[in-house]
Amino acid sequence: MTADVVNLRGARKERERRKKRSAADANAAKFGRTPEQRKLAEARADLEKNRLDAHQMGKPDRDAQDLS
């Protein structure tokens, strides 16, 4: 039985390539959208923001904060 010889430099480079490739795939999924998809996502985000703002309770008065 003999063990396979592994070139550590090559293994390190291959590991770095896989890491960069996974980061590139993540960026492609995050930023690689069509203009229609971006508009739809923006419209949904605006709708959610407006929906959340509509349920917000009144803000405290500034005078009440300055008394402390």
N, C-alpha and C positions, 0 to 999 in steps of 0.2 A: 504494500500500500504506500503510495506516494501522494503527498499533498500537492494541490495545484499551486503554482507560483503566481502570486498576485503582485502586480506593479502598483505600489501604494500611490504614486503620483497620478497614474491613470485612474485609479479608483476615486481619488479625491476630486479630480477634474470631472469625472462622470457624475459624482454626487452633486457638485456645484451646478452642472448643466441641468440635472433633474430639478434642482431647487429653483433655478432661474426659469425653467420651462413652466413649473407650476405657478410661479409668480406671474409670468406672462399670460398664462391661461386665466388666472384670476382677474387680471387687468382687462383682458379681452372680454370677459363676461361682464365686468363692471362698466367699462367705458365703450365697448363695442356694440352700441345699440343704434337702431335706425332713428331718424328724426321723429318718426311717428311714435315710436316707443318712448323717446325722451319727452315728447309733448304729453303723452298719456300719463307718464310717471309724474311729471310736473303738475298736471291738472289734478291728479289724485292727491298729491302732497298738499296742494293749495286747498282742496276740498277738506282734507283732514285738519289742516291748520285752522281754517275758518270754523269748522265744526267744533274744534277744541276751544277756540276763542269765544264762541257763542255761549259756551258753558262756564266761562270764567266768572268767578265772583268779583265784585267790585274791589278796586284797589284801595288800600288804606290812604287816608289823607296825609299829605306831607307835613301839615302842622302837627299832627299827632306824633309823628316820628321825631320832629325837632324838639319836642318837649323833654325828651329823655336826657 
